[in-house]
Amino acid sequence: MELTFTPSAIERIDALKQDTEGKLHLFYDTEGCGCGNSGIFSIRFVKEATPEDITIESNLGPVLVKRWSSHFLDEKMTLDYNAEKLSLVLKSDGQYFNNNVLVTDHTGCQLTARS
């Protein structure tokens, strides 16, 4: 599995990250979605990997993902940035996974860019 971050996505993530520490995790969030098959992917900065995490390759280095959520992903994916909507977009050649990927800290709190 491979994830490519576009230059504009990298710039946006850096602006949101600011001084947040941690490893990149493509996190499958099912909170409030009803079941494990109904969720959305976000980018989360985690302090450390857990035993249920695996890594996928990216142009930014290894990215963590929960083993059980990896079957929702495609072999090659792209994380892009839509400047008009101010949103990160996770997609592949075959589908869109999320048109508004949130970036969060290790607790799940959304990161925002300073004005």
Sine and cosine of phi, psi and omega as CSV:
sin_phi,cos_phi,sin_psi,cos_psi,sin_omega,cos_omega
0.00,0.00,0.61,-0.79,-0.06,-1.00
-0.62,-0.78,0.68,-0.74,0.02,-1.00
-0.84,-0.54,0.81,-0.58,0.04,-1.00
-0.95,-0.30,0.83,-0.56,0.09,-1.00
-1.00,-0.05,0.81,-0.59,0.06,-1.00
-0.96,0.29,0.36,-0.93,0.04,-1.00
-0.83,0.56,-0.64,0.77,0.00,-1.00
-0.94,0.35,-0.55,0.84,0.07,-1.00
-0.93,0.38,-0.66,0.75,0.03,-1.00
-0.88,0.48,-0.69,0.72,0.02,-1.00
-0.88,0.48,-0.68,0.73,0.00,-1.00
-0.92,0.39,-0.69,0.73,0.01,-1.00
-0.89,0.46,-0.67,0.74,0.04,-1.00
-0.88,0.48,-0.65,0.76,0.02,-1.00
-0.91,0.42,-0.61,0.79,0.01,-1.00
-0.97,0.23,-0.61,0.79,-0.08,-1.00
-0.90,0.43,-0.69,0.73,-0.08,-1.00
0.76,0.65,-0.91,-0.40,-0.03,-1.00
-0.97,-0.23,0.27,0.96,0.03,-1.00
-0.93,0.38,0.77,-0.64,0.00,-1.00
-1.00,-0.09,0.38,-0.93,0.14,-0.99
0.70,-0.72,0.13,-0.99,0.02,-1.00
-1.00,-0.06,0.58,-0.81,0.04,-1.00
-0.93,0.36,0.75,-0.66,0.02,-1.00
-0.75,-0.66,0.84,-0.54,0.13,-0.99
-0.99,0.13,1.00,-0.09,-0.22,-0.98
-1.00,-0.09,0.78,-0.62,0.03,-1.00
-1.00,-0.09,0.95,-0.31,-0.09,-1.00
-0.99,-0.11,0.86,-0.51,0.02,-1.00
-0.94,-0.35,0.08,1.00,-0.02,-1.00
-0.83,0.55,0.87,-0.50,0.03,-1.00
0.97,0.26,0.13,0.99,-0.05,-1.00
-1.00,-0.07,-0.18,0.98,0.08,-1.00
0.98,-0.20,-0.67,0.74,0.02,-1.00
-0.37,-0.93,0.19,-0.98,-0.06,-1.00
-0.91,0.42,-0.33,0.94,0.02,-1.00
-1.00,0.05,-0.03,1.00,-0.03,-1.00
-0.84,-0.54,0.99,-0.15,-0.01,-1.00
-0.39,-0.92,-0.04,-1.00,0.04,-1.00
-0.70,-0.71,0.49,-0.87,0.05,-1.00
-1.00,0.02,0.62,-0.79,0.11,-0.99
-0.71,-0.71,0.16,-0.99,0.13,-0.99
-0.98,-0.22,0.83,-0.56,0.00,-1.00
-0.82,-0.57,0.69,-0.73,0.11,-0.99
-1.00,-0.04,0.93,-0.37,-0.05,-1.00
-0.96,-0.30,0.43,-0.90,-0.03,-1.00
-0.95,0.30,-0.62,0.79,-0.01,-1.00
-0.38,-0.92,0.33,-0.94,0.06,-1.00
-0.96,0.27,0.44,-0.90,0.09,-1.00
-0.94,-0.34,0.21,-0.98,0.02,-1.00
-0.87,0.50,-0.40,0.92,0.00,-1.00
-1.00,0.00,0.04,1.00,0.04,-1.00
-1.00,0.02,0.59,-0.81,0.19,-0.98
-0.84,-0.55,0.19,-0.98,0.04,-1.00
-0.92,-0.39,0.55,-0.83,0.16,-0.99
-0.88,-0.47,0.47,-0.88,-0.03,-1.00
-0.98,0.19,0.53,-0.85,0.09,-1.00
-0.49,-0.87,0.21,-0.98,0.06,-1.00
-0.96,0.29,-0.05,1.00,0.10,-0.99
-0.96,-0.27,0.08,1.00,-0.08,-1.00
0.97,-0.25,-0.13,-0.99,-0.04,-1.00
-0.89,0.46,0.64,-0.77,0.07,-1.00
-0.85,-0.53,0.74,-0.68,0.01,-1.00
-0.98,0.19,0.50,-0.87,0.12,-0.99
-0.46,-0.89,0.59,-0.81,0.06,-1.00
-0.92,0.39,0.72,-0.69,-0.02,-1.00
-0.80,0.60,-0.68,0.73,-0.06,-1.00
-0.94,0.34,-0.37,0.93,-0.01,-1.00
-1.00,-0.08,-0.16,0.99,-0.08,-1.00
-0.91,0.40,-0.41,0.91,0.00,-1.00
-0.94,0.33,-0.21,0.98,0.08,-1.00
-0.99,0.15,-0.21,0.98,-0.10,-0.99
-0.99,-0.12,0.34,-0.94,0.07,-1.00
-0.99,-0.11,0.22,-0.98,-0.04,-1.00
-0.89,0.45,-0.65,0.76,0.02,-1.00
-0.80,-0.60,0.81,-0.59,-0.03,-1.00
-0.72,-0.69,0.30,-0.95,0.02,-1.00
-0.75,-0.66,0.67,-0.74,0.19,-0.98
-0.95,-0.33,0.90,-0.43,-0.06,-1.00
-0.89,-0.46,0.11,-0.99,0.03,-1.00
-0.81,-0.59,0.78,-0.62,0.06,-1.00
-0.98,-0.19,0.98,-0.22,-0.08,-1.00
-0.91,0.42,-0.55,0.84,0.01,-1.00
-0.89,0.45,-0.64,0.77,-0.04,-1.00
-0.99,-0.17,0.00,1.00,-0.04,-1.00
0.79,0.61,0.69,0.72,-0.07,-1.00
-0.71,-0.71,0.57,-0.82,0.13,-0.99
-0.99,0.12,0.60,-0.80,-0.09,-1.00
-0.80,-0.60,0.85,-0.52,0.09,-1.00
-0.99,-0.16,0.85,-0.53,-0.09,-1.00
-0.52,-0.86,0.20,-0.98,0.16,-0.99
-0.70,-0.71,-0.06,-1.00,0.06,-1.00
-0.90,0.43,-0.43,0.90,-0.09,-1.00
-0.98,-0.17,-0.28,0.96,-0.09,-1.00
-0.24,-0.97,0.24,-0.97,0.17,-0.99
-0.97,-0.24,0.79,-0.62,0.03,-1.00
-1.00,0.02,-0.63,0.78,0.00,-1.00
-0.32,-0.95,0.81,-0.59,0.02,-1.00
-1.00,0.00,0.00,1.00,0.01,-1.00
-0.55,-0.84,0.95,0.33,-0.03,-1.00
-0.96,0.29,0.87,-0.50,0.04,-1.00
-0.99,0.11,0.45,-0.89,0.09,-1.00
-0.91,-0.42,0.82,-0.57,-0.10,-1.00
-0.77,-0.64,0.27,-0.96,0.12,-0.99
-1.00,0.09,-0.09,-1.00,-0.08,-1.00
-0.90,0.43,-0.30,0.95,0.02,-1.00
-1.00,-0.04,-0.12,0.99,-0.03,-1.00
1.00,-0.08,0.08,1.00,0.02,-1.00
-0.98,0.20,0.76,-0.65,-0.04,-1.00
-0.91,0.41,0.70,-0.71,0.06,-1.00
-1.00,-0.02,0.63,-0.78,0.04,-1.00
-0.79,-0.61,0.47,-0.88,-0.01,-1.00
-0.98,0.17,0.57,-0.82,0.08,-1.00
-0.95,0.30,0.59,-0.80,0.02,-1.00
-0.99,0.16,0.00,0.00,0.00,0.00
